[in-house]
Amino acid sequence: MSDVQIWTYALVALSFGLYIGIAIWSRAGSTKEFYVAGGGVSPLANGMATAADWMSAASFISMAGIISFAGYDGAVYLMGWTGGYVLLALLLAPYLRKFGKFTVPDFIGERYYSKTARIVAVICALIVSFTYVAGQMRGVGIVFSRYLEVDINTGVVIGMVIVLFYAVLGGMKGITYTQVAQYCVLIFAFMVPAIFISIQMTGNPVPQLGFGDTLSDGSGTYLLDKLDGLSEELGFAAYTDGSKSTIDVFAITLALMVGTAGLPHVIVRFFTVKRVRDARKSAGLALLFIAILYTTAPAVAVFARTNLIETVSGKEYNDMPEWFSRWEKTGLIGHEDKNGDGKIQYVASPEINELTVDRDIMVLANPEIADLPAWVIGLIAAGGLAAALSTAAGLLLVISSSVSHDLIKNVLKPDLSEKGELWAARLSAAVAVVVAGYFGINPPGFVAAVVALAFGLAAASFFPAIILGIFYKKMNSKGAVSGMIIGLCLMLFYMLKFKFGIFDGGQEAVAGLQENWWFGVSPEGFGSIAMIVNFVVAIIVNLFTADPPEEVQQIVENIRVPSGAGEAIEH
């Protein structure tokens, strides 16, 4: 067994032991502990847990991978996700906390005084959460496939068993304290290799500054200038040039922003603190914790891309370093010697190019490409798993609470006892893990693309209903429900048509459909168009139907009143 494997097994086993120990220590004994950790989490712990919940496999594994291949165009993910979190923290979190409900469907069901609204919200939550969790389970599979040297499907199954254990046993209470530990693991794992490589390439120990610095070889060349030159030599666009249209950049950024503000697994975190002001504090702290990784990701992307090109392009296949053959076994990087010269031609032209690289490996393979110590390589495996598992657990809790609390308890069986509801929640989580595992084994695209679609679905369905529910007291149930249904269906149709080619000849036909995008907007950005349609439909239907009851309007007035903001309204 190699040093890398020994370190990986040791660090992964240590981190998993920690997570399981925390789950056993903090297991839930009531539905309130299962859904919202008893409502007594400190702002600091909640801030770290929110950051871990938020920074999924897409943030840890896939975002830097996208930026390393898309260059300037990848910045939409940074802008959209960070801006969205600010929007959520300032615009929604305090009001939702003051409303005092367990889940987003709970808020929508109560605010729109309708079982239909609650059921539609449950359906939206399930679609968004399952789309999102598919990306997480694939992330888990990728990490396991490389470092435990099993195939991706086996890796997904191992991840399912771990998540099932602490999500089902501990509920939100177990997940919260597990996520605090996972944040510490993932941020340490992301920053250590970045600092190592930044010093190696530029002599600057701060990665955020290093990627804009000159190379340490004494040439005086800036790292980004070097990467631009390498990219153009191989026929790719300059790394710092963008190719997306302005309208598409704007649409994707907006969809990611408002999708963030409508994500049920992030919103539920603000119900776990004691007071409204604690919700604000934990939101601010989470933003600080998130910014550490998000400001480092562009640097990691540049380091990884430069090292990959210099290590692989034009070099003899038989002289490739050991990391190349190890990753080749996973099927996530591959080589086909088209001209028979024994060298790897890595170029933009598909006819000549001999190298295929899955974007999702860039962060994970980065320490190996840079020839860092074995313990650093093992650390990045533990970090990738922490990121994927923390978000998967949060999403599974949303799924289980949507089914047990919103569907079974509030619609199908109102007389269900608390013990019965807790069992229903645990059973729902177990079923959800199995479904999530299936999506992880049969994923619709690479991790960040799947996650971007989840944001589009959240933007198209939840965001208008939540915003109108808080800031427009005369918004009624018929308007909100109509908007949610039409917004969600429109987004699903566009996604199936232009991302998966369902109506036009399947996945092979997708590339050719690009010129037919509506308004020139990609499927990742279409959530912003569907959201606008949702708003318009909701307001028009609202104008032609009756106002909500007076007591509902009064509740809306109350959640916006700053006075007495120290305590949440209890119903």
C-alpha positions as CSV (number, residue, x, y, z in Angstrom):
1,M,0.0,0.0,0.0
2,S,1.4,3.4,-1.0
3,D,2.0,6.3,1.5
4,V,-0.9,8.2,-0.2
5,Q,-3.3,5.3,0.5
6,I,-2.2,5.0,4.1
7,W,-2.6,8.7,4.8
8,T,-6.0,8.7,3.0
9,Y,-7.3,5.7,4.9
10,A,-6.1,7.2,8.2
11,L,-7.5,10.7,7.7
12,V,-10.8,9.6,6.2
13,A,-11.3,7.0,9.0
14,L,-10.5,9.6,11.6
15,S,-12.9,12.1,10.2
16,F,-15.7,9.5,9.7
17,G,-15.1,8.3,13.3
18,L,-15.5,11.9,14.5
19,Y,-18.8,12.4,12.5
20,I,-20.3,9.2,13.7
21,G,-19.3,9.9,17.3
22,I,-20.9,13.3,17.1
23,A,-24.1,11.7,15.7
24,I,-24.3,9.3,18.6
25,W,-23.7,12.0,21.2
26,S,-26.3,14.4,19.7
27,R,-29.0,12.0,18.5
28,A,-32.5,13.5,18.3
29,G,-35.1,12.7,21.0
30,S,-37.9,14.9,19.7
31,T,-39.3,16.2,16.4
32,K,-38.0,19.7,17.3
33,E,-34.5,18.3,17.7
34,F,-34.8,16.3,14.5
35,Y,-36.1,19.2,12.4
36,V,-34.4,22.3,13.9
37,A,-31.8,20.9,16.5
38,G,-34.1,22.1,19.3
39,G,-33.8,25.7,18.2
40,G,-30.9,26.4,20.5
41,V,-27.7,26.4,18.4
42,S,-25.2,29.2,19.0
43,P,-24.6,31.7,16.1
44,L,-21.0,30.6,15.8
45,A,-21.8,26.9,15.5
46,N,-24.7,27.7,13.2
47,G,-22.5,29.9,11.0
48,M,-20.0,27.1,10.6
49,A,-22.7,24.5,10.0
50,T,-24.4,26.8,7.5
51,A,-21.1,27.2,5.7
52,A,-20.6,23.5,5.5
53,D,-24.2,22.9,4.4
54,W,-23.8,25.5,1.7
55,M,-20.3,24.5,0.5
56,S,-21.2,21.3,-1.2
57,A,-19.2,19.0,-3.4
58,A,-20.0,21.6,-6.1
59,S,-18.1,24.3,-4.2
60,F,-15.3,22.1,-3.0
61,I,-14.7,19.7,-5.9
62,S,-16.4,21.2,-9.0
63,M,-16.4,25.0,-8.8
64,A,-12.6,25.3,-9.2
65,G,-12.8,22.6,-11.9
66,I,-15.3,24.7,-13.9
67,I,-13.2,27.8,-13.5
68,S,-10.0,26.0,-14.5
69,F,-11.7,25.0,-17.9
70,A,-14.1,27.9,-18.5
71,G,-11.7,30.6,-17.2
72,Y,-13.4,34.0,-17.0
73,D,-16.8,32.5,-17.8
74,G,-16.6,30.4,-14.6
75,A,-16.8,33.6,-12.6
76,V,-20.6,33.5,-12.9
77,Y,-20.7,30.7,-10.3
78,L,-18.6,32.7,-7.8
79,M,-20.7,35.9,-8.3
80,G,-24.1,34.1,-8.3
81,W,-23.5,31.8,-5.3
82,T,-21.8,34.5,-3.1
83,G,-24.3,37.2,-4.1
84,G,-27.2,34.8,-3.5
85,Y,-26.0,34.1,0.0
86,V,-25.9,37.8,0.8
87,L,-29.4,38.1,-0.6
88,L,-30.6,35.3,1.6
89,A,-28.9,36.6,4.7
90,L,-30.2,40.2,4.4
91,L,-33.6,39.7,2.7
92,L,-35.1,36.5,3.9
93,A,-33.4,34.8,6.9
94,P,-34.5,37.1,9.7
95,Y,-38.1,37.2,8.5
96,L,-38.4,33.5,8.1
97,R,-36.9,32.9,11.5
98,K,-39.4,35.3,13.0
99,F,-42.2,33.4,11.4
100,G,-41.1,30.4,13.5
101,K,-41.8,27.4,11.3
102,F,-39.7,24.3,10.7
103,T,-39.5,24.1,6.9
104,V,-40.1,26.1,3.7
105,P,-43.2,24.2,2.8
106,D,-44.4,24.8,6.4
107,F,-43.9,28.6,5.8
108,I,-45.7,28.5,2.5
109,G,-48.5,26.3,3.8
110,E,-49.2,28.6,6.8
111,R,-48.6,31.9,5.0
112,Y,-50.9,30.9,2.1
113,Y,-53.4,29.2,4.4
114,S,-53.8,26.3,2.1
115,K,-53.1,22.5,2.0
116,T,-52.7,22.8,-1.8
117,A,-49.9,25.4,-1.4
118,R,-48.2,23.2,1.1
119,I,-48.4,20.1,-1.2
120,V,-47.0,22.1,-4.2
121,A,-44.2,23.4,-1.9
122,V,-43.4,19.8,-0.8
123,I,-43.2,18.7,-4.5
124,C,-40.9,21.7,-5.3
125,A,-38.7,20.9,-2.3
126,L,-38.4,17.3,-3.3
127,I,-37.5,18.1,-6.9
128,V,-34.9,20.7,-6.0
129,S,-33.4,18.6,-3.2
130,F,-33.1,15.4,-5.3
131,T,-31.6,17.3,-8.2
132,Y,-29.1,18.9,-5.8
133,V,-28.3,15.7,-3.9
134,A,-27.5,13.8,-7.1
135,G,-24.4,16.1,-7.5
136,Q,-23.3,15.4,-3.9
137,M,-23.5,11.6,-4.2
138,R,-21.5,11.7,-7.5
139,G,-18.9,13.9,-5.6
140,V,-18.7,11.2,-2.9
141,G,-18.3,8.5,-5.6
142,I,-15.5,10.4,-7.3
143,V,-13.5,10.8,-4.1
144,F,-13.9,7.2,-3.1
145,S,-13.2,5.8,-6.5
146,R,-9.8,7.4,-6.6
147,Y,-8.6,7.2,-3.0
148,L,-10.1,3.9,-1.9
149,E,-9.5,2.5,-5.5
150,V,-13.0,1.3,-5.9
151,D,-15.4,2.1,-8.8
152,I,-17.6,5.2,-8.6
153,N,-20.8,3.2,-7.9
154,T,-19.2,1.4,-4.9
155,G,-18.1,4.8,-3.7
156,V,-21.6,6.1,-3.8
157,V,-22.9,3.2,-1.8
158,I,-20.3,3.7,0.9
159,G,-21.3,7.4,1.1
160,M,-25.0,6.4,1.3
161,V,-24.3,4.2,4.4
162,I,-22.4,6.9,6.2
163,V,-24.9,9.7,5.5
164,L,-27.8,7.3,6.4
165,F,-26.2,6.6,9.8
166,Y,-25.9,10.2,11.1
167,A,-28.8,11.8,9.2
168,V,-31.3,9.2,10.3
169,L,-30.0,8.9,13.9
170,G,-29.3,12.5,14.7
171,G,-31.6,14.5,12.5
172,M,-30.8,18.3,12.4
173,K,-29.2,18.1,15.9
174,G,-26.7,15.4,14.8
175,I,-26.2,17.1,11.4
176,T,-25.6,20.5,12.9
177,Y,-22.7,19.5,15.1
178,T,-21.4,17.1,12.5
179,Q,-21.3,20.0,10.0
180,V,-19.3,22.1,12.4
181,A,-16.6,19.4,12.3
182,Q,-17.0,19.0,8.6
183,Y,-16.5,22.7,8.0
184,C,-13.2,22.6,9.9
185,V,-12.1,19.5,7.9
186,L,-13.1,20.9,4.5
187,I,-11.6,24.4,4.9
188,F,-8.3,23.0,6.2
189,A,-8.2,20.5,3.4
190,F,-8.9,23.2,0.7
191,M,-6.5,25.8,2.0
192,V,-3.4,23.7,2.9
193,P,-2.7,22.4,-0.8
194,A,-3.6,25.9,-2.1
195,I,-1.0,27.5,0.2
196,F,1.6,24.9,-0.7
197,I,1.1,25.3,-4.5
198,S,1.0,29.1,-4.2
199,I,4.4,29.2,-2.5
200,Q,5.7,26.6,-5.0
201,M,4.6,28.6,-8.1
202,T,4.9,32.2,-7.0
203,G,6.6,32.3,-3.6
204,N,3.5,34.0,-2.2
205,P,1.9,32.1,0.7
206,V,-1.5,33.8,0.2
207,P,-3.3,31.9,-2.7
208,Q,-5.7,34.8,-3.3
209,L,-2.7,37.1,-4.0
210,G,-0.5,34.4,-5.5
211,F,-2.6,33.7,-8.6
212,G,-2.2,37.4,-9.6
213,D,1.6,37.4,-8.8
214,T,4.7,36.8,-10.8
215,L,6.3,33.3,-11.1
216,S,9.0,32.3,-8.7
217,D,11.4,31.3,-11.5
218,G,12.7,34.9,-11.7
219,S,11.3,35.5,-15.2
220,G,9.1,38.3,-14.0
221,T,6.1,36.7,-15.9
222,Y,2.7,36.9,-14.3
223,L,1.1,33.5,-13.7
224,L,-2.1,34.5,-15.5
225,D,-0.1,35.8,-18.5
226,K,1.7,32.4,-18.6
227,L,-1.6,30.5,-18.5
228,D,-3.1,32.8,-21.3
229,G,-0.1,32.0,-23.4
230,L,-0.2,28.2,-22.8
231,S,-4.0,28.2,-23.5
232,E,-3.6,30.1,-26.8
233,E,-0.7,27.8,-27.9
234,L,-3.0,24.8,-27.6
235,G,-5.8,26.6,-29.6
236,F,-8.0,27.4,-26.5
237,A,-9.3,30.9,-25.9
238,A,-7.1,33.0,-23.6
239,Y,-7.9,32.0,-20.0
240,T,-8.9,35.5,-19.0
241,D,-11.2,36.1,-21.9
242,G,-15.0,35.3,-21.7
243,S,-17.1,33.7,-24.4
244,K,-20.6,33.8,-22.9
245,S,-23.0,36.5,-24.0
246,T,-23.8,39.3,-21.6
247,I,-27.4,38.2,-21.3
248,D,-26.4,34.6,-20.4
249,V,-23.9,35.8,-17.8
250,F,-26.5,38.0,-16.3
251,A,-29.2,35.2,-16.4
252,I,-26.9,32.5,-14.8
253,T,-25.7,34.9,-12.1
254,L,-29.3,36.0,-11.3
255,A,-30.6,32.4,-11.3
256,L,-27.8,31.3,-8.9
257,M,-28.5,34.3,-6.7
258,V,-32.2,33.9,-6.3
259,G,-31.9,30.1,-6.4
260,T,-29.7,30.4,-3.3
261,A,-32.3,32.5,-1.6
262,G,-34.9,29.8,-2.3
263,L,-32.8,26.7,-1.3
264,P,-34.8,24.9,1.4
265,H,-31.8,23.2,3.0
266,V,-30.0,26.5,3.6
267,I,-33.1,28.4,4.8
268,V,-33.9,25.7,7.4
269,R,-30.6,26.5,9.1
270,F,-32.0,29.8,10.3
271,F,-34.7,28.0,12.2
272,T,-32.1,26.3,14.5
273,V,-31.1,29.4,16.5
274,K,-32.9,30.9,19.5
275,R,-33.5,34.5,18.3
276,V,-34.0,36.5,15.2
277,R,-30.8,38.5,15.9
278,D,-28.9,35.2,16.2
279,A,-30.2,34.3,12.7
280,R,-28.6,37.6,11.4
281,K,-25.3,36.9,13.3
282,S,-25.0,33.3,12.1
283,A,-25.7,34.5,8.5
284,G,-22.9,37.1,8.7
285,L,-20.5,34.5,10.2
286,A,-21.4,31.9,7.6
287,L,-20.6,34.5,4.8
288,L,-17.2,35.0,6.4
289,F,-16.5,31.3,6.6
290,I,-17.7,30.8,3.0
291,A,-15.6,33.6,1.6
292,I,-12.4,31.8,2.7
293,L,-13.0,29.0,0.2
294,Y,-14.7,31.2,-2.5
295,T,-11.9,33.7,-2.7
296,T,-9.4,30.8,-2.9
297,A,-11.2,28.8,-5.7
298,P,-10.1,31.0,-8.6
299,A,-6.4,30.6,-7.5
300,V,-6.8,26.8,-7.2
301,A,-8.3,26.7,-10.7
302,V,-5.3,28.6,-12.2
303,F,-2.7,26.5,-10.3
304,A,-4.4,23.2,-11.4
305,R,-4.8,24.3,-15.1
306,T,-1.3,25.5,-15.5
307,N,0.2,22.4,-13.8
308,L,-2.0,20.1,-15.9
309,I,-1.0,21.7,-19.2
310,E,2.7,21.7,-18.3
311,T,2.7,18.1,-17.0
312,V,0.7,16.5,-19.8
313,S,0.7,18.4,-23.1
314,G,3.1,17.1,-25.7
315,K,4.8,14.7,-23.2
316,E,5.5,11.0,-23.8
317,Y,2.7,8.9,-22.5
318,N,5.1,6.3,-21.0
319,D,6.8,9.1,-19.0
320,M,3.7,10.3,-17.3
321,P,3.9,10.6,-13.5
322,E,2.3,8.0,-11.3
323,W,-0.8,10.2,-10.5
324,F,-1.8,10.0,-14.2
325,S,-2.2,6.2,-14.3
326,R,-3.9,6.2,-10.9
327,W,-6.6,8.7,-12.1
328,E,-6.8,6.8,-15.4
329,K,-8.1,3.8,-13.5
330,T,-11.1,5.8,-12.3
331,G,-12.1,6.6,-15.9
332,L,-12.1,10.3,-15.1
333,I,-9.0,11.1,-17.2
334,G,-8.2,9.2,-20.4
335,H,-5.7,9.2,-23.4
336,E,-6.2,7.9,-26.9
337,D,-3.1,8.0,-29.1
338,K,-4.7,9.0,-32.4
339,N,-1.5,9.7,-34.4
340,G,0.5,6.8,-32.9
341,D,3.5,9.0,-31.8
342,G,3.4,8.0,-28.2
343,K,2.9,11.6,-27.1
344,I,-0.2,13.2,-25.5
345,Q,-1.7,15.9,-27.8
346,Y,-3.8,18.1,-25.6
347,V,-5.4,20.7,-27.9
348,A,-8.7,22.5,-28.5
349,S,-9.4,20.7,-31.8
350,P,-11.6,17.6,-31.1
351,E,-10.2,15.8,-34.2
352,I,-6.6,16.1,-32.9
353,N,-7.0,16.2,-29.1
354,E,-6.0,12.9,-27.4
355,L,-6.7,13.8,-23.7
356,T,-10.1,13.7,-22.0
357,V,-10.4,15.2,-18.5
358,D,-13.4,15.2,-16.2
359,R,-13.6,18.7,-14.7
360,D,-14.5,17.3,-11.3
361,I,-11.0,15.9,-10.7
362,M,-9.1,19.2,-10.9
363,V,-9.2,20.0,-7.2
364,L,-8.7,16.5,-6.1
365,A,-5.8,15.7,-8.5
366,N,-4.2,19.1,-7.9
367,P,-1.9,18.1,-5.0
368,E,-0.8,15.0,-6.9
369,I,0.0,16.9,-10.1
370,A,2.0,19.4,-8.0
371,D,3.8,16.5,-6.3
372,L,2.8,17.5,-2.7
373,P,3.4,15.3,0.3
374,A,1.3,12.2,0.8
375,W,-0.5,13.6,3.9
376,V,-1.7,16.6,1.9
377,I,-3.2,14.3,-0.8
378,G,-5.0,12.3,1.9
379,L,-6.2,15.5,3.5
380,I,-7.9,16.7,0.3
381,A,-9.8,13.3,0.1
382,A,-11.1,13.9,3.6
383,G,-12.1,17.4,2.7
384,G,-14.0,16.4,-0.5
385,L,-16.0,13.8,1.5
386,A,-16.7,16.3,4.2
387,A,-18.1,18.8,1.7
388,A,-20.2,16.3,-0.2
389,L,-21.6,14.5,2.9
390,S,-22.4,17.7,4.9
391,T,-24.7,19.0,2.1
392,A,-26.1,15.6,1.3
393,A,-27.2,15.3,4.9
394,G,-28.8,18.7,5.0
395,L,-30.7,17.9,1.8
396,L,-31.8,14.5,3.1
397,L,-33.2,16.2,6.1
398,V,-35.2,18.6,3.9
399,I,-36.6,15.6,2.0
400,S,-37.5,13.7,5.2
401,S,-39.1,16.7,6.9
402,S,-41.0,17.6,3.8
403,V,-42.5,14.1,3.7
404,S,-43.0,13.5,7.4
405,H,-43.9,16.9,8.7
406,D,-45.5,18.7,5.8
407,L,-47.1,15.8,3.9
408,I,-47.9,13.1,6.5
409,K,-48.5,15.2,9.7
410,N,-50.1,18.3,8.2
411,V,-52.0,16.8,5.3
412,L,-52.5,13.1,5.4
413,K,-52.6,12.2,9.1
414,P,-53.0,15.3,11.4
415,D,-53.5,13.1,14.5
416,L,-50.1,11.4,14.1
417,S,-48.2,11.3,17.5
418,E,-44.8,13.0,17.9
419,K,-43.1,9.6,18.2
420,G,-44.9,8.4,15.0
421,E,-43.8,11.6,13.2
422,L,-40.2,11.0,14.3
423,W,-40.3,7.5,12.9
424,A,-41.9,8.7,9.7
425,A,-39.0,11.3,9.4
426,R,-36.4,8.6,9.9
427,L,-38.0,6.3,7.4
428,S,-38.4,9.1,4.8
429,A,-34.6,9.9,5.2
430,A,-33.8,6.2,4.7
431,V,-35.8,6.1,1.4
432,A,-34.4,9.4,0.3
433,V,-30.8,8.1,0.8
434,V,-31.5,5.1,-1.5
435,V,-33.1,7.4,-4.2
436,A,-30.1,9.9,-3.9
437,G,-27.7,6.9,-4.3
438,Y,-29.5,6.0,-7.5
439,F,-29.0,9.5,-8.9
440,G,-25.4,9.5,-7.8
441,I,-24.8,6.3,-9.8
442,N,-26.7,7.6,-12.8
443,P,-25.9,11.4,-12.6
444,P,-27.2,13.9,-15.2
445,G,-23.9,15.6,-15.9
446,F,-20.9,16.7,-13.8
447,V,-21.4,17.9,-10.3
448,A,-21.6,21.7,-10.6
449,A,-23.9,21.5,-13.7
450,V,-26.4,19.4,-11.8
451,V,-26.2,21.7,-8.8
452,A,-26.7,24.8,-11.0
453,L,-29.9,23.2,-12.3
454,A,-31.1,22.7,-8.7
455,F,-30.6,26.5,-8.2
456,G,-32.6,27.2,-11.3
457,L,-35.5,25.1,-10.0
458,A,-35.4,26.8,-6.6
459,A,-35.4,30.2,-8.3
460,A,-38.3,29.2,-10.6
461,S,-40.5,27.8,-7.8
462,F,-39.7,29.0,-4.2
463,F,-38.2,32.5,-4.5
464,P,-41.2,34.5,-5.7
465,A,-43.6,32.7,-3.2
466,I,-41.3,33.5,-0.3
467,I,-40.6,37.1,-1.3
468,L,-44.3,37.9,-2.0
469,G,-45.2,36.0,1.2
470,I,-43.0,38.3,3.3
471,F,-43.3,41.7,1.5
472,Y,-46.8,41.7,0.0
473,K,-49.4,41.1,2.6
474,K,-52.3,40.9,0.0
475,M,-50.6,38.0,-1.9
476,N,-53.2,35.1,-1.8
477,S,-52.8,31.4,-2.1
478,K,-54.2,31.1,-5.6
479,G,-51.7,33.5,-7.0
480,A,-48.7,31.9,-5.2
481,V,-49.7,28.3,-6.1
482,S,-50.3,29.3,-9.8
483,G,-46.9,31.0,-10.0
484,M,-45.0,28.1,-8.3
485,I,-46.6,25.5,-10.6
486,I,-46.0,27.4,-13.9
487,G,-42.5,28.5,-12.9
488,L,-41.4,25.0,-11.9
489,C,-43.0,23.3,-15.0
490,L,-41.4,25.9,-17.4
491,M,-38.0,25.4,-15.8
492,L,-38.4,21.6,-16.0
493,F,-39.5,21.7,-19.6
494,Y,-36.5,24.0,-20.6
495,M,-34.1,21.8,-18.7
496,L,-35.3,18.6,-20.3
497,K,-35.4,20.1,-23.7
498,F,-32.0,21.9,-23.8
499,K,-29.9,20.1,-21.2
500,F,-30.9,16.5,-21.8
501,G,-32.4,16.7,-25.3
502,I,-35.5,14.8,-24.2
503,F,-37.7,16.2,-27.0
504,D,-35.0,16.5,-29.7
505,G,-33.0,13.3,-30.1
506,G,-31.3,12.8,-26.7
507,Q,-28.0,13.9,-25.2
508,E,-26.1,13.7,-28.5
509,A,-28.3,16.5,-29.9
510,V,-27.8,18.9,-27.0
511,A,-24.8,20.7,-28.5
512,G,-26.7,21.5,-31.7
513,L,-29.6,23.0,-29.8
514,Q,-27.5,25.9,-28.4
515,E,-28.5,28.3,-31.1
516,N,-32.2,27.7,-30.3
517,W,-31.9,28.8,-26.7
518,W,-34.7,31.2,-25.8
519,F,-33.4,34.8,-25.5
520,G,-29.9,33.3,-25.8
521,V,-30.1,31.9,-22.2
522,S,-28.6,28.6,-21.2
523,P,-30.4,26.0,-19.1
524,E,-28.3,27.0,-16.1
525,G,-29.5,30.6,-16.4
526,F,-33.1,29.9,-17.4
527,G,-34.3,29.9,-13.8
528,S,-34.2,33.7,-13.9
529,I,-36.6,33.8,-16.8
530,A,-38.9,31.1,-15.1
531,M,-38.8,33.2,-11.9
532,I,-40.0,36.3,-13.7
533,V,-42.8,34.3,-15.3
534,N,-43.7,33.0,-11.8
535,F,-43.9,36.6,-10.4
536,V,-46.0,37.8,-13.3
537,V,-48.5,34.8,-13.1
538,A,-48.7,35.1,-9.3
539,I,-49.5,38.8,-9.4
540,I,-52.0,38.6,-12.3
541,V,-53.9,35.7,-10.7
542,N,-53.8,37.5,-7.3
543,L,-55.4,40.6,-8.9
544,F,-58.5,38.6,-10.1
545,T,-59.0,36.6,-6.9
546,A,-59.9,37.4,-3.3
547,D,-57.5,39.0,-0.8
548,P,-56.1,36.7,1.9
549,P,-57.9,36.6,5.3
550,E,-57.3,39.5,7.7
551,E,-55.5,37.4,10.3
552,V,-53.0,36.2,7.6
553,Q,-52.3,39.8,6.6
554,Q,-51.7,40.6,10.3
555,I,-49.1,37.8,10.6
556,V,-47.3,39.3,7.6
557,E,-47.4,42.7,9.2
558,N,-46.0,41.2,12.4
559,I,-43.0,39.4,10.9
560,R,-41.8,42.6,9.3
561,V,-42.0,44.7,12.5
562,P,-38.5,45.2,14.0
563,S,-39.8,45.9,17.5
564,G,-39.4,42.9,19.8
565,A,-37.2,41.3,17.2
566,G,-35.4,39.4,20.0
567,E,-37.9,36.6,20.0
568,A,-39.7,34.7,17.3
569,I,-43.4,34.6,17.0
570,E,-44.7,31.2,18.2
571,H,-47.9,29.8,16.8
